[in-house]
Amino acid sequence: MVQNVAPLVSELDPEDFYLLSGVEHGMRFGQWVNRNKLPSLATLSPEEVDYRLERTLKRKLIEKRTIQFEGYRLTFEGYDALALWSFSKRDTVEGVGAKLGVGKESDVYEVQSFQPMALKFHREGIGNFRKLDREREYTADRRHKSDLYTARLAAEKEYELLEKLYPGVAVPRPVDHNRHAIVMEKLEGAQLSQIALTEDQVLPVLSRLLCEAGRAYQCGVIHADLSEYNVFVSPNRVVLFDWPQAVNIEHENASELLTRDVQTVLGYFRRKYPDIVRDEPTIEEIVASIQEGRYAEIASIISAGAT
């Protein structure tokens, strides 16, 4: 998707982006924007609006409907284009490269900046994940919400959390944010789920992972979706990523969510490395050490359980 949109940014005129921004602004009040409102929303003449509508429709940056009234709305491609245009104007992103990964609610690409970075586009609300936004804090109090708006709120929340946690917690370094997109540090290493740790790496990686969860807790944050799929491991670091679903430790289900994170992580290590990670320590011991601020003791607790 983004790789198709990126070349369009250089070929579009500023007036095309004015039109897209006008549609975006109008979508704050409804799913579809009446054609008659676009000249004022985009600060373009009616004739210019007609021309820009034709150009952006052709490139599938907007959609049109004619039931009840002639209306338009942004597609995710159009939203991507607006975000890339903003990053380009701020000299944050100079070019888009290969896709680095696809999550259930995001796409991640390598981008060129002052050094190689990662660009994450949130896709919350698409397809089978529409119902999830009802459970998320960032949309719980919103009546009208499009998929684009849901994705934007998710990105805003994640960027704020990364700024809060970095550098005290091992998370990707946040660089810039616009709409539903975040520019961040490109992680080195590999996803935990994709690698086989050596025998002498298993306990140190597990300890560091849980220790970072403990550091986040001391910052007032619980990941709430921690698993082998959002942990990156390199020779020098264990990094926790994908934070849009995180909750504050004052959340009514905070203890349950923290316990689930610990249970998921320990469960994965026990299944994959059963001869090294055994039934001790208990999930309750790890959770208690995190909640009581004793996360620095996790390594010794885990080592004792493995002997």
C-alpha positions in Angstrom: 0.0 0.0 0.0 2.6 2.6 1.1 5.0 1.6 -1.5 2.4 2.4 -4.1 1.5 5.7 -2.5 5.1 7.0 -1.9 5.8 7.8 -5.6 2.6 9.8 -5.7 3.7 12.3 -3.1 6.3 13.7 -5.5 3.9 13.9 -8.4 1.0 15.5 -6.5 0.6 19.3 -6.4 0.2 21.3 -3.2 -3.4 21.9 -4.2 -4.0 18.1 -4.3 -2.9 18.0 -0.7 -5.1 21.0 0.2 -8.1 19.0 -1.2 -7.1 15.9 0.8 -6.7 18.0 3.9 -10.1 19.5 3.3 -11.7 16.1 3.0 -9.9 15.1 6.2 -11.2 18.1 8.1 -14.7 17.5 6.9 -14.6 13.8 8.1 -14.4 15.1 11.6 -18.1 15.6 11.4 -19.2 12.6 9.4 -18.1 9.6 7.4 -18.7 11.5 4.1 -18.0 15.1 3.2 -20.5 16.9 1.0 -19.1 18.1 -2.3 -20.5 21.6 -1.7 -18.4 22.1 1.4 -15.1 21.3 -0.1 -14.2 24.8 -1.6 -14.3 26.3 1.9 -12.7 23.3 3.6 -9.8 23.1 1.1 -9.7 26.9 0.4 -9.9 26.2 -3.3 -12.2 27.6 -6.0 -15.1 25.3 -7.1 -13.4 24.8 -10.4 -10.1 23.9 -8.7 -11.9 21.4 -6.4 -13.4 19.7 -9.5 -9.9 19.3 -11.0 -8.3 18.0 -7.8 -11.2 15.6 -7.1 -10.6 14.0 -10.5 -6.8 13.7 -9.9 -7.1 12.2 -6.4 -10.0 9.9 -7.4 -7.9 8.5 -10.2 -5.1 7.7 -7.8 -7.6 6.1 -5.3 -6.7 8.6 -2.6 -10.4 9.4 -2.0 -13.7 7.6 -2.5 -17.0 9.0 -3.9 -20.6 8.2 -3.2 -23.7 9.7 -4.8 -26.5 8.4 -2.6 -28.5 11.2 -0.9 -25.7 13.7 -1.8 -22.4 13.8 -3.6 -19.9 13.0 -0.9 -16.2 12.1 -0.6 -13.9 10.5 2.0 -10.3 9.7 2.4 -9.0 6.2 1.8 -6.1 4.8 3.8 -4.0 5.5 0.8 -5.0 9.2 0.9 -4.3 9.3 4.6 -0.9 7.7 4.0 -0.1 10.3 1.4 -1.0 13.1 3.8 1.3 11.7 6.5 4.2 11.2 4.0 3.7 14.7 2.7 4.0 16.1 6.2 7.1 14.0 7.0 8.6 15.2 3.8 8.0 18.9 4.5 9.6 18.4 7.9 12.6 16.6 6.3 11.9 13.6 8.6 11.5 11.1 5.7 13.4 11.3 2.4 12.3 8.0 0.9 10.4 4.8 1.6 12.1 1.4 1.2 11.1 -2.2 1.8 8.4 -3.4 4.1 9.9 -4.5 7.4 6.9 -6.2 8.9 3.1 -6.5 9.0 1.2 -6.8 12.2 -2.5 -7.5 12.7 -3.1 -3.7 13.1 0.0 -2.0 11.4 2.4 -2.0 8.5 6.1 -1.1 9.0 8.5 0.1 6.4 12.1 1.1 6.3 12.5 4.8 5.5 15.5 7.0 4.7 16.1 9.9 7.1 19.3 11.2 8.5 19.8 7.4 9.0 17.7 4.4 8.3 14.5 4.5 10.3 11.3 2.5 10.7 7.9 4.0 9.7 4.9 2.5 11.3 1.4 3.0 9.9 -1.4 2.1 12.2 -4.3 0.2 10.6 -6.7 -0.2 13.5 -10.3 -0.6 12.5 -9.7 -2.5 9.2 -11.5 -5.8 8.5 -11.8 -8.2 11.4 -10.3 -5.8 13.9 -13.1 -3.2 13.8 -14.6 -4.4 17.0 -11.4 -4.1 18.9 -11.6 -0.3 19.0 -14.5 -0.5 21.4 -12.2 -2.0 24.0 -9.4 0.5 23.6 -9.1 3.4 25.9 -8.3 5.7 23.0 -11.7 5.3 21.5 -13.9 4.3 24.4 -15.4 7.8 24.8 -15.9 8.6 21.1 -19.2 8.2 19.4 -18.3 9.0 15.8 -15.1 7.4 14.7 -13.9 6.3 11.3 -11.2 3.7 10.8 -8.8 6.6 10.0 -9.6 8.3 13.2 -9.2 5.1 15.2 -5.8 4.6 13.7 -4.8 8.2 14.3 -5.7 7.9 18.0 -3.8 4.6 18.3 -0.7 6.2 16.8 -0.9 9.3 19.0 -1.2 7.1 22.1 1.7 4.9 21.1 4.0 7.9 20.3 3.2 9.5 23.7 4.0 6.3 25.5 7.2 5.8 23.6 8.3 9.4 24.6 7.3 8.6 28.2 9.2 5.3 28.4 12.3 6.1 26.3 15.2 5.9 27.3 14.4 4.4 30.7 12.7 1.4 29.2 14.1 -0.5 26.2 11.6 0.6 23.6 12.2 2.0 20.0 13.4 5.6 20.1 10.5 7.8 18.9 11.5 10.3 16.2 8.4 11.9 14.7 4.7 11.4 14.5 1.9 12.5 12.1 -1.7 11.4 11.9 -1.6 7.5 12.0 2.1 7.2 11.4 5.2 7.1 13.6 8.8 7.4 12.6 11.0 5.5 15.1 14.3 3.8 15.5 14.9 0.8 13.2 15.5 -2.1 15.4 18.4 -4.4 15.0 18.2 -8.2 15.6 15.2 -10.4 15.2 11.8 -11.0 16.6 11.9 -13.3 19.6 9.4 -15.7 17.9 11.7 -16.2 14.9 14.9 -17.1 16.7 16.2 -20.1 18.7 18.2 -18.9 21.7 21.3 -20.8 22.8 21.1 -22.5 26.1 23.2 -19.8 27.8 21.0 -17.0 26.3 17.6 -18.2 27.4 17.5 -17.1 31.1 19.3 -13.8 30.5 16.9 -12.9 27.7 13.8 -13.9 29.7 15.1 -12.0 32.7 15.8 -8.8 30.7 12.4 -9.0 29.0 10.6 -9.2 32.3 12.9 -6.6 33.8 11.9 -4.2 31.1 8.3 -4.9 31.8 9.0 -4.0 35.4 10.7 -0.7 34.4 7.6 0.2 32.3 5.4 -0.6 35.3 7.5 1.8 37.4 6.8 4.4 34.8 3.1 3.7 35.3 2.5 1.6 32.1 1.6 -2.0 31.4 2.1 -3.3 27.9 -1.1 -5.4 28.0 -0.3 -7.4 24.9 3.3 -8.7 25.6 4.3 -11.8 23.8 7.1 -13.3 21.7 5.8 -11.3 18.7 6.5 -7.9 20.1 10.0 -8.4 21.5 13.2 -7.8 19.5 16.4 -9.5 20.5 19.9 -8.4 19.5 23.3 -9.3 21.0 23.1 -6.2 23.2 19.4 -5.4 23.7 16.0 -6.9 24.4 13.5 -4.3 23.1 9.7 -4.2 23.7 7.6 -2.7 20.9 4.0 -2.3 19.8 2.5 -0.2 22.7 -0.9 1.1 21.4 -2.9 -1.2 23.6 -0.9 -0.3 26.8 -2.8 0.8 29.9 -2.0 2.9 33.0 -1.3 1.0 36.2 -4.4 2.6 37.6 -6.6 0.9 35.1 -9.3 -1.2 36.7 -7.9 -4.4 35.1 -4.3 -3.5 35.6 -3.4 -6.5 37.8 -5.1 -8.9 35.4 -3.4 -7.5 32.4 0.1 -7.5 34.0 -0.5 -11.1 35.1 -1.5 -12.1 31.5 1.6 -10.5 30.1 3.8 -12.4 32.5 1.9 -15.6 31.9 2.2 -15.3 28.2 6.0 -14.7 28.3 6.7 -17.4 30.8 4.4 -19.8 28.9 6.3 -19.2 25.7 9.7 -19.8 27.2 8.5 -22.9 29.1 7.1 -24.4 25.9 10.1 -23.6 23.7 12.8 -24.3 26.4 11.2 -26.8 28.8 14.6 -28.1 30.0 15.7 -24.7 31.0 12.6 -22.7 32.1 10.6 -24.8 34.5 7.5 -24.3 36.7 9.5 -22.2 39.2 9.3 -19.3 39.7 5.6 -18.9 39.7 3.7 -16.3 37.7 2.6 -14.8 41.0 6.2 -14.3 42.2 7.2 -12.4 39.1 4.1 -10.2 39.1 4.7 -9.4 42.8 8.3 -8.4 42.1 7.2 -6.1 39.3 4.3 -4.5 41.3 6.6 -4.0 44.4 9.3 -2.4 42.4 11.7 -5.4 42.9 12.1 -6.0 39.2 15.9 -5.9 39.6 15.5 -9.2 41.5 13.8 -11.0 38.6 17.1 -12.4 37.2 18.0 -14.0 40.5 14.4 -15.3 41.0 14.4 -16.9 37.5 17.9 -18.4 38.0 16.9 -19.9 41.3 13.9 -21.5 39.7 16.0 -23.1 37.0 18.4 -24.8 39.3 
